[in-house]
Amino acid sequence: PKDLEIEIFPEDFIIVRNEECQEICQVKLVGELVSIKRQSLGLFCEKLPLVIRKASAEDIEALRKNYQDEERALPIFQKSVEKYNLNMKLVSIHYQFDRKKLFFFYTSDGRVDFRELAKELASEFKTRIELRQIGVRDEAKKIGGVGTCGREYCCISFLSNFKRITTQLATEQNLLSSMGKLSGPCGKLKCCLSFEVE
């Protein structure tokens, strides 16, 4: 906001308000570069988080405690999943900065009835629990890594959304003879197959 009397620089940690919660974020870009980046991604008029303040030493310590509690939640979640015999693969855990909600991101082959699991987790952690099913491409984006090209996954470094990748794209580029090499670490066809289409 314009009335915020602090200077913010790349790599700074800041506290933001997003709808009804507070989160801690790290600044990546500032100034005119932000406008250029948003324009290149086709972003405009969406509701953005409100910057409250720069993160203090106490905020960083609270973040560290959240990370520790996320690690503590991992075996508890896995034990509960086994107890209810649910087909869920945990990808990541995230505590909201203000600790009003604890998120569990998972992948699964189908729909999962996790009502009893959610109740047990809420009782254990004394906060609101949100279980979110994500796709395998989202999983690769969250975990990160290096592709066969030797570079960081495209979905982490610059892709903002996932396009539908089909074998037709490989056919048009005469790549069908090497189909075994066309799958990414997520098990889906590589996103880069769409880069040469035009």
Kinemage of the C-alpha trace (Angstrom):
@kinemage 1
@onewidth
@group {chain A} dominant
@subgroup {mainchain}
@vectorlist {calphas} color= white
{ca pro a 1} P 0.000 0.000 0.000
{ca lys a 2} L 1.095 3.563 -0.707
{ca asp a 3} L 0.787 4.674 2.932
{ca leu a 4} L 3.177 1.971 4.188
{ca glu a 5} L 6.260 3.905 5.290
{ca ile a 6} L 8.882 1.181 4.899
{ca glu a 7} L 11.331 0.361 2.144
{ca ile a 8} L 11.074 -3.173 0.808
{ca phe a 9} L 13.882 -4.851 -1.109
{ca pro a 10} L 14.266 -8.230 -2.854
{ca glu a 11} L 14.961 -11.088 -0.392
{ca asp a 12} L 13.237 -9.225 2.492
{ca phe a 13} L 10.726 -11.187 4.548
{ca ile a 14} L 7.370 -9.443 4.980
{ca ile a 15} L 4.075 -10.127 6.744
{ca val a 16} L 0.999 -9.990 4.504
{ca arg a 17} L -2.744 -10.285 5.120
{ca asn a 18} L -4.551 -12.511 2.640
{ca glu a 19} L -8.335 -12.591 3.121
{ca glu a 20} L -8.713 -13.687 6.783
{ca cys a 21} L -5.188 -14.910 7.504
{ca gln a 22} L -1.642 -13.648 7.889
{ca glu a 23} L 1.309 -15.195 6.080
{ca ile a 24} L 5.030 -14.550 5.893
{ca cys a 25} L 6.536 -14.163 2.397
{ca gln a 26} L 9.877 -13.430 0.820
{ca val a 27} L 10.049 -10.573 -1.689
{ca lys a 28} L 11.311 -11.583 -5.143
{ca leu a 29} L 10.833 -8.437 -7.232
{ca val a 30} L 10.059 -4.769 -6.528
{ca gly a 31} L 9.258 -1.652 -8.569
{ca glu a 32} L 8.651 -1.570 -12.311
{ca leu a 33} L 9.946 -5.134 -12.749
{ca val a 34} L 6.818 -6.385 -10.971
{ca ser a 35} L 4.533 -4.656 -13.500
{ca ile a 36} L 6.528 -6.093 -16.425
{ca lys a 37} L 6.466 -9.602 -14.945
{ca arg a 38} L 2.729 -9.440 -14.210
{ca gln a 39} L 2.018 -8.166 -17.718
{ca ser a 40} L 4.040 -11.028 -19.264
{ca leu a 41} L 1.993 -13.525 -17.218
{ca gly a 42} L -1.310 -11.852 -18.187
{ca leu a 43} L -2.113 -10.880 -14.591
{ca phe a 44} L -4.256 -7.859 -13.805
{ca cys a 45} L -7.059 -6.712 -11.466
{ca glu a 46} L -6.870 -9.774 -9.189
{ca lys a 47} L -7.007 -9.283 -5.429
{ca leu a 48} L -3.497 -9.130 -3.963
{ca pro a 49} L -2.341 -9.688 -0.353
{ca leu a 50} L -1.954 -6.543 1.761
{ca val a 51} L 1.548 -5.847 3.088
{ca ile a 52} L 1.408 -5.217 6.835
{ca arg a 53} L 5.073 -4.850 7.854
{ca lys a 54} L 8.594 -6.150 7.467
{ca ala a 55} L 9.196 -9.361 9.379
{ca ser a 56} L 10.843 -8.898 12.773
{ca ala a 57} L 13.225 -11.254 14.575
{ca glu a 58} L 10.206 -12.543 16.530
{ca asp a 59} L 8.368 -13.259 13.250
{ca ile a 60} L 11.333 -15.265 11.933
{ca glu a 61} L 11.423 -17.226 15.193
{ca ala a 62} L 7.678 -17.925 14.871
{ca leu a 63} L 8.309 -19.152 11.309
{ca arg a 64} L 11.051 -21.467 12.593
{ca lys a 65} L 8.635 -22.896 15.178
{ca asn a 66} L 6.041 -23.470 12.442
{ca tyr a 67} L 8.628 -25.425 10.432
{ca gln a 68} L 9.442 -27.562 13.479
{ca asp a 69} L 5.751 -28.277 14.094
{ca glu a 70} L 5.266 -29.180 10.420
{ca glu a 71} L 8.014 -31.793 10.804
{ca arg a 72} L 6.358 -33.072 13.997
{ca ala a 73} L 3.049 -33.388 12.132
{ca leu a 74} L 4.515 -35.698 9.462
{ca pro a 75} L 4.670 -38.992 11.452
{ca ile a 76} L 1.334 -38.217 13.129
{ca phe a 77} L -0.347 -37.788 9.725
{ca gln a 78} L 1.205 -40.979 8.335
{ca lys a 79} L 0.160 -42.992 11.399
{ca ser a 80} L -3.431 -41.724 11.091
{ca val a 81} L -3.533 -42.528 7.349
{ca glu a 82} L -2.459 -46.117 8.112
{ca lys a 83} L -5.038 -46.335 10.909
{ca tyr a 84} L -7.908 -45.428 8.550
{ca asn a 85} L -6.358 -47.344 5.620
{ca leu a 86} L -6.500 -44.356 3.260
{ca asn a 87} L -4.847 -44.205 -0.161
{ca met a 88} L -3.034 -40.894 0.296
{ca lys a 89} L 0.549 -39.855 -0.439
{ca leu a 90} L 1.609 -36.834 1.596
{ca val a 91} L 3.449 -34.186 -0.442
{ca ser a 92} L 3.895 -31.337 2.031
{ca ile a 93} L 2.595 -29.730 5.220
{ca his a 94} L 2.094 -26.004 5.746
{ca tyr a 95} L 1.170 -24.078 8.892
{ca gln a 96} L -0.366 -20.672 8.233
{ca phe a 97} L 1.908 -18.071 9.777
{ca asp a 98} L -0.804 -17.076 12.269
{ca arg a 99} L -1.385 -20.818 13.011
{ca lys a 100} L -5.122 -20.570 12.389
{ca lys a 101} L -4.962 -23.390 9.855
{ca leu a 102} L -2.767 -26.403 9.113
{ca phe a 103} L -2.650 -27.625 5.500
{ca phe a 104} L -1.820 -31.150 4.334
{ca phe a 105} L -1.192 -31.452 0.577
{ca tyr a 106} L -1.491 -34.979 -0.824
{ca thr a 107} L -1.838 -36.961 -4.031
{ca ser a 108} L -4.182 -39.884 -4.551
{ca asp a 109} L -5.423 -42.022 -7.441
{ca gly a 110} L -9.051 -41.272 -6.592
{ca arg a 111} L -11.354 -39.548 -4.137
{ca val a 112} L -10.611 -40.054 -0.443
{ca asp a 113} L -13.093 -39.913 2.438
{ca phe a 114} L -10.879 -38.206 5.013
{ca arg a 115} L -13.548 -36.940 7.435
{ca glu a 116} L -12.407 -39.114 10.350
{ca leu a 117} L -8.762 -38.310 9.593
{ca ala a 118} L -9.498 -34.557 9.636
{ca lys a 119} L -11.275 -34.852 13.005
{ca glu a 120} L -8.346 -36.747 14.511
{ca leu a 121} L -5.801 -34.241 13.201
{ca ala a 122} L -7.877 -31.286 14.460
{ca ser a 123} L -8.021 -32.896 17.898
{ca glu a 124} L -4.262 -33.490 17.883
{ca phe a 125} L -3.165 -30.041 16.664
{ca lys a 126} L -5.978 -27.902 18.138
{ca thr a 127} L -6.421 -25.882 14.946
{ca arg a 128} L -8.414 -25.985 11.699
{ca ile a 129} L -7.235 -28.696 9.330
{ca glu a 130} L -7.385 -28.477 5.548
{ca leu a 131} L -6.557 -31.507 3.392
{ca arg a 132} L -5.936 -30.593 -0.251
{ca gln a 133} L -5.581 -33.080 -3.070
{ca ile a 134} L -3.126 -31.923 -5.731
{ca gly a 135} L -2.003 -33.333 -9.088
{ca val a 136} L 1.331 -35.034 -9.799
{ca arg a 137} L 2.582 -31.950 -11.660
{ca asp a 138} L 1.782 -29.802 -8.617
{ca glu a 139} L 3.675 -32.358 -6.516
{ca ala a 140} L 6.778 -32.018 -8.716
{ca lys a 141} L 6.485 -28.224 -8.438
{ca lys a 142} L 6.324 -28.380 -4.623
{ca ile a 143} L 9.177 -30.862 -4.209
{ca gly a 144} L 11.474 -29.413 -6.874
{ca gly a 145} L 14.447 -30.927 -8.642
{ca val a 146} L 16.499 -31.005 -11.822
{ca gly a 147} L 15.216 -32.298 -15.167
{ca thr a 148} L 17.048 -34.491 -17.682
{ca cys a 149} L 18.211 -31.294 -19.413
{ca gly a 150} L 20.221 -30.414 -16.299
{ca arg a 151} L 18.110 -27.393 -15.432
{ca glu a 152} L 15.604 -26.766 -12.629
{ca tyr a 153} L 12.073 -27.980 -13.481
{ca cys a 154} L 10.249 -25.506 -15.744
{ca cys a 155} L 7.238 -25.592 -13.387
{ca ile a 156} L 9.385 -24.115 -10.615
{ca ser a 157} L 11.534 -21.654 -12.523
{ca phe a 158} L 9.049 -19.913 -14.824
{ca leu a 159} L 5.825 -21.798 -15.702
{ca ser a 160} L 2.803 -20.185 -14.049
{ca asn a 161} L 0.185 -22.690 -15.273
{ca phe a 162} L 0.120 -26.178 -16.762
{ca lys a 163} L -0.903 -26.732 -20.381
{ca arg a 164} L -2.399 -29.966 -21.643
{ca ile a 165} L 0.455 -31.947 -23.211
{ca thr a 166} L -0.500 -34.666 -25.720
{ca thr a 167} L 1.356 -37.269 -27.790
{ca gln a 168} L 0.250 -35.277 -30.848
{ca leu a 169} L 2.820 -32.626 -29.870
{ca ala a 170} L 5.520 -35.315 -29.938
{ca thr a 171} L 4.268 -36.601 -33.303
{ca glu a 172} L 4.454 -33.135 -34.859
{ca gln a 173} L 8.073 -32.825 -33.708
{ca asn a 174} L 9.061 -36.360 -34.894
{ca leu a 175} L 9.857 -37.422 -31.320
{ca leu a 176} L 7.763 -40.598 -31.092
{ca ser a 177} L 10.837 -42.808 -31.599
{ca ser a 178} L 12.092 -41.676 -28.178
{ca met a 179} L 8.785 -41.861 -26.263
{ca gly a 180} L 10.501 -43.318 -23.192
{ca lys a 181} L 12.450 -40.095 -22.748
{ca leu a 182} L 9.421 -37.809 -23.055
{ca ser a 183} L 8.062 -38.280 -19.533
{ca gly a 184} L 9.070 -35.880 -16.805
{ca pro a 185} L 9.769 -36.743 -13.146
{ca cys a 186} L 6.048 -36.324 -12.434
{ca gly a 187} L 5.264 -39.226 -14.789
{ca lys a 188} L 3.425 -36.968 -17.254
{ca leu a 189} L 4.641 -35.834 -20.671
{ca lys a 190} L 7.232 -33.072 -20.301
{ca cys a 191} L 5.907 -29.512 -20.339
{ca cys a 192} L 8.730 -28.488 -22.696
{ca leu a 193} L 7.085 -30.462 -25.521
{ca ser a 194} L 4.779 -27.466 -25.959
{ca phe a 195} L 7.604 -24.928 -26.305
{ca glu a 196} L 8.268 -25.666 -29.995
{ca val a 197} L 4.635 -25.877 -31.132
{ca glu a 198} L 4.395 -22.428 -32.726
